[in-house]
Amino acid sequence: MAENRKLQVFVSSTYKDLKNERQAAVEAILSAGHIPAGMELFAAGDKLQMKVIEDWIDDSDVYLLILGARYGSIEPESGKSYTHLEYEYASKRKKALFACVIDEQERIYRVENGLVKEDYPDKLREFVQQVCCDKVVKFWKNSDRIQYAISHSLNHYFAKRDDLIGWLRSDSVSENDNKLALEKEKKLVQQLKAKLTKTENILLQRKNDIKQLKTKLSVLETVSVEKISNPEKIGENFVETSNDINLEMVYIPAGEFMMGSDEYEDEQPIHKVIIKQPFYMGKYPITQSQWQTVMGNNPSNFKDDKRPVEQVSWNRCG
């Protein structure tokens, strides 16, 4: 099927200074048996034009960039040339990329001899550096080198890639090709099923974790709303028994007080704290033994059953 497939190649470049080179590229693509595409007839500076160009890039199999001695017209919002934006869009869409970049000596010759009016040399230099990080880059001095680079890249690299769809005549698709396509679809379905099973297992584990966490939280609720509202215990200290643990509770009445100090910077400013409702709190720190009984673990660094538990956050103690 690959030998009958025609790849659509989107050609991107500045326009006026590279007319001959673009024509050479189109001829090379056609000679290799593939389909050239491009938007050179559109004037730069139109957002609608960029949307059309992006659609053409999406529909193409290969993106070809021809870089000359000019950076090109600037798109006001991004500060980048339209050619640069086309390249980055194709890269973001993970298109098959290759670039033909002008030889540095040839660029200098064209600029110094007035063959090209130089624009934004620093931006062009950064763009060239970005492009040269890609895998397929060829350098050119004339149209012949561009044609050779395109023909060689299409025939020896891109035409052999099975992931590029391309175009086929309906009468050229054989029964064997249909079988291969069906096998690929079956393999894709199997991969998706495997991912779905893995996701379901992760969700099930998360549900179990949440269930265990709720159980631990219910055990930690040692002072219930009912006990706090019990008039017999209001204003009294008492011992709370939960999970075989005795916690001596202290009654904290409602009221207000001033907190802070002017003496130390980290205690400033002095401010009023208001306790609107009374509550109970433990008289002593939770020991490592008590934590171990309730939570089933001891995160403390300095192990001792009678020592206060440490290395725990406010969230875990809330």
KOLTI-845763 format. One record per atom (N, C-alpha, C): residue in one letter; x, y, z. Coordinates in steps of 0.2 Angstrom, whole numbers, plus 5000, padded with zeros to 4 digits. Atoms other than C-alpha are relative to their C-alpha. Layout:
REM residues N
AXYZ...
This chain:
REM residues 318
M500449945000M500050005000M500450065000A499549944999A501550125004A500250024993E499749985006E502150124986E499450044996N500549975003N500450184980N499750065003R500349954996R500150314993R500450074998K499849935002K500350504989K500050045006L499949954994L500950615004L499850074998Q500149935001Q500250785005Q500550045004V499549974997V501650905008V499950085001F500149925000F501351085015F500650035000V499449965001V502651205009V499950075004S500149934996S502951355021S500750044999S499449965001S504151495018S499850084999T500249935002T504251685016T499950004993Y500250005007Y503551734999Y500450034995K499749975005K504351864989K500749984998D499350015001D506151824992D500249934998L499950075001L505951634989L499549974995K500450025005K504851624974K500349944996N499750055004N506051524964N500149935004E499950064996E506451404978E499449975002R500650034999R504651374982R499849964993Q500250035007Q504351334963Q500449935000A499650065000A505851214964A499849945005A500250054995A505151134980A499349964997V500650035003V503451104971V500149954995E499850055005E504251024956E500349945003A499750054997A505250914967A499549955003I500550044997I503750854977I499649964995L500450035005L502750824961L500449944996S499650055003S504250724953S500149945005A499950064995A504350614969A499349975000G500750035000G502450574966G499650025005H500449984994H501750674980H499650064999I500549955001I500550814982I500250075004P499849944997P501150994986P499450045002A500649954998A500051114996A500450065004G499749944997G500351295003G499550054999M500549945000M499551465005M500450064998E499649945002E500751574996E499650064997L500449955003L499351664988L499750055005F500449964995F498651735004F500550055002A499649944997A499351905011A500049995007A499950014993A500051895028A499650055004G500349954995G499151985043G499349995001D500750014999D497451905043D499949945004K500150064995K496851795058K499649944996L500450055004L495651705046L500449964996Q499550035004Q497051665035Q500449955004M499650054996M498051585049M499549945002K500550064999K496451475053K500049954994V500150045006V496351415035V500749964999I499450035001I498251385035I500149945005E499950064995E498151275051E499549944998D500450065003D496751175043D500349964995W499650035005W497851145028W500649965003I499550034996I499251095040I499749935003D500450064997D498050975049D499949944995D500250055006D497550895032D500749974997S499450025004S499350875026S500449945005D499650054997D500550725030D500750035003V499349984999V502250815030V500050084999Y500049935000Y502650995034Y500850024998L499349985002L504151075024L500150075001L499849934999L504951235029L500650024996I499549975003I506051335018I500250065003L499849944997L507051465027L500650034996G499649965004G507951595018G500450065004A499649954997A508851765022A499550055004R500449964996R507251845029R499649965005Y500450034994Y506251815045Y499250004998G500650005002G504651875037G499550055004S500549964997S503051975041S499849985008I500150014993I502751995060I499250005002E500750004998E501051945068E500050045007P499949954994P500752085081P499949975007E500250024993E500051985096E500649965002S499550044998S501451855096S500750025000G499349975002G502951955089G500449954996K499750055004K503351805078K499850014993S500249995007S503351795059S499449944999Y500550045002Y501851705051Y500349934998T499750065001T503051575045T500249965006H499850034994H503751545062H499449975004L500650024997L501951525069L499749934996E500250065004E501551395055E500449945002Y499550054998Y503151295060Y499849975007E500250024994E502651295078E499349965001Y500750035000Y500851245075Y500149934997A499950075003A501451095064A500449965005S499750044995S502651045078S499649985005K500550024995K501251055091K499649954998R500550055003R500150945080R500449944998K499650065001K501650825079K500049974993K499950015007K501750835060K500749974998A499350025002A503150745051A500350074997L499749945002L504350895049L500749994996F499349995002F505850935038F500150074997A499849935002A506751095034A500650014995C499449995004C507851165021C500250075002V499849944998V508851305028V500650034996I499549975005I509951425018I500750005004D499350004998D511851405020D500250075003E499849944997E512551545031E500450054995Q499749965005Q513751605018Q499650034994E500449975005E512451615005E499550055002R500449954997R511351715017R500350065000I499649934999I512751845020I500150024993Y499949985007Y513051845001Y499450044997R500649975002R511251884997R499850075003V500249944996V511052015010V500550064998E499549955002E512752105006E500050034993N500149985007N512352114987N499350024999G500649965001G510652184990G499549954996L500550055003L509752024983L499449995005V500550014995V508752014999V500150065005K500049954995K508252155011K499949975007E499950034994E508752095028E499450035005D500549984995D507352095042D500149965006Y500050044993Y507452045061Y500549955000P499450065000P509151955060P500049965006D500050034994D509051915078D499549955001K500650055000K507351835077K500149944995L499850065005L507951735061L500549965003R499550044997R509451675070R499749955006E500350054995E508451605085E499549954997F500550055003F507151525073F500449954997V499650065003V508551435064V500349965005Q499850044995Q509251375080Q499549955002Q500650054998Q507551305085Q499949954995V500150055005V507351225068V500549945000C499550055001C509051145068C500049955006C500050054995C508651045084C499549944998D500450055002D507450945074D500449954996K499650065002K507950775066K500250014992V499950005007V507750815047V500150074998V499949935002V508650975042V500650004994K499650005006K509551005025K500250084999F499849935002F510551165020F500150014993W500049985007W510551245003W500350064998K499849945003K511351364992K499750034994N500449995006N510251354977N499449964999S500650045001S508651284970S500249924999D499850075002D509551124964D500149965007R499950034994R510051084982R499449995004I500750014997I508251114988I499749944997Q500350055003Q507650994975Q500249935002Y499750074998Y508850854980Y499849995007A500150024993A508550874998A499349985001I500750024999I506650864996I499949934997S500150065003S506750714984S500349945004H499750054996H507950624995H499649985007S500450014994S506950655011S499449964999L500650035002L505350605003L500049934999N499950075003N505950444995N500349955005H499650044996H507150385008H499850005008Y500250004993Y506250435024Y499350005001F500849994999F504450495024F499649954997A500450055003A503850375011A500049935003K499950064996K504350235022K499649995006R500350004994R503450285037R499249985000D500750035000D501850185040D499550045004D500449964996D501150315052D499750064996L500349955004L500850435038L499549984995I500650025003I499150415030I500050014992G499949995007G499350495013G499349994996W500650005004W498050484999W500149944995L500050065004L497650324989L499450004995R500650015005R496550294973R499649945003S500450054997S495050194978S500149934997D499950065003D495450064965D500749975001S499350024999S497250044971S500049965007V500050034994V496749974988V499949934999S500050075001S497049784988S499649975006E500350044994E496149654999E500549995005N499550014995N497849625008N500150075004D500049944997D497849815012D499550015005N500649994995N496149805020N500149955006K499850044995K496749655030K500550035005L499549964995L498249755037L499650055004A500349944996A497149905041A499549975006L500550034995L495849785050L500549985006E499550034995E497349705060E500250065005K499849944996K497949885065K499450025005E500649984996E496149925071E499949955006K500150054995K496049765081K500550015006K499449984996K497749805089K499850065004L500249944996L497149975094L499549995005V500650014996V495549915101V500349965007Q499750044995Q496549785112Q500450055005Q499649954996Q497749935118Q499550045004L500549964996L496250035123L499649965005K500350044995K495449895132K500549995006A499550014995A497049865142A500050075004K499949934996K497150055147K499350015004L500750004996L495250045152L500049965006T500050054994T495549895163T500550035005K499649974995K497049985171K499750065004T500449944997T496050145174T499549975005E500550024995E494650045182E500349975006N499750034994N495849955194N500350065004I499749944996I496650125199I499450035004L500649974996L494850195203L499849955005L500250054995L494450035213L500450015006Q499549994995Q496050055223Q499850075004R500249944997R495550235226R499450005005K500650004996K493850195232K500249965007N499850044994N494650065245N500450055004D499649954996D495850205251D499550055003I500549954997I494350325254I499649965005K500350044995K493450185263K500450005006Q499650014994Q494850155275Q500150075003L499949934997L495150345277L499450025004K500649984997K493350365282K499949965007T500150044994T493450225295T500550035005K499549974995K495050305303K499750065003L500349934997L494150475304L499549995005S500550024996S492650395312S500349985007V499750024993V493750325326V500350065003L499749944997L494650495328L499550055003E500549954997E493050585332E499849985007T500150024993T493250555351T499550045004V500449964996V492250705356V499450014995S500550005004S490550685348S499550075001V500449954999V489250825345V499549995006E500550024995E488050735357E500350025007K499750004994K489350735371K500150085002I499849934999I489850925369I499350035002S500649964998S487950975370S499749975006N500350044994N487650855385N500150055006P500049954995P487150985399P500449985006E499750034994E487850865412E500850015000K499349995000K489650895406K500250074998I499849935002I489651075401I500350035006G499649974994G490951165412G500449955004E499750054996E491650995418E500649974996N499550045003N493250905414N499849935000F500250074999F493050725410F500549954996V499550055004V493950565403V499649974995E500350035005E493450515386E500349934998T499850075001T493550325382T499849984993S500150025007S493750275364S500549954997N499550055003N494550125356N500549985005D499550024995D495250075373D500550055002I499649944998I496050245375I499750055004N500349954996N495750365389N500350064999L499749935001L495950545385L499650055005E500249954996E495750675398E499850064997M500249945004M494750815391M499950065004V500049944997V494750995396V499550054997Y500549965003Y493251115394Y500350074999I499849935002I493651275385I499450044999P500649965000P492251405388P500050054994A500149955005A491651535375A500350065004G499749944998G492451705377G500450044995E499649965005E493751825370E500650015004F499449984997F495551865374F500550034995M499549975005M497051965366M500649954999M499550055002M498351865357M500650044997G499549975003G500051925352G500550045005S499549964996S501552035358S500350054996D499649955004D502452185353D500749995001E499350024999E504052115360E500449964995Y499750045005Y504351995347Y499650014993E500349985007E504052025328E499649954998D500450055003D503451855324D499349995004E500650014997E502051875337E499550064999Q500349945002Q501452045330Q499549984995P500249954995P500152115329P499649975006I500550024995I499152105345I499350004997H500650005003H497452055340H499549965005K500550034996K495751995348K499849934997V500350065002V495251815347V499449985004I500650024997I493451765350I499849934999I500250075001I492851595354I499250005001K500749995000K491051595350K499649945003Q500450064997Q490551415356Q500649965004P499550044996P491351315370P500249934996F499850065002F492251155366F500549965004Y499550044996Y493351015373Y500649994996M499450025004M495150975369M500449965005G499650054996G496350845376G500550045004K499649974996K497350895391K500749994999Y499350015001Y498950815386Y500149984992P499950025007P499750785369P499949924999I500150075002I499350625360I500649965000T499450044999T500650485364T500149964993Q499950055005Q501450375351Q499649945000S500450064998S500550225359S499350014998Q500749985002Q498850315357Q499950004992W500049995007W499250365339W500049934996Q499950075003Q499750185335Q499449965000T500750044999T498150105342T499550034995V500549975004V497050225332V500249994992M499849995008M498050245315M500349944998G499750065003G498950085314G500750014998N499349995002N500650165312N500350055005N499649954995N501950275321N500550044995P499649975004P502750405310P500650045003S499549974996S503850475324S500749984999N499350015001N505750495322N500349975007F499750024994F506050475341F499549965003K500550054998K505150315345K500049995008D500150014993D504450295363D499350005001D500850004999D502650245367D499750065004K500249954996K502550375380K500150074998R499949945003R503250515370R499450034996P500549975005P502050635360P500249984993V499950025007V501850585342V500250064996E499849945004E502750695329E500149984993Q500050015007Q503050705311Q499349994997V500750005002V501150725308V499850074998S500349945002S500250865299S499450025004W500649984997W498850975305W499449964997N500550035004N497750895291N499849935003R500150074998R498050715298R499750005007C500250004993C497650775316C499350035000G500649965000G496050875311G499449965001
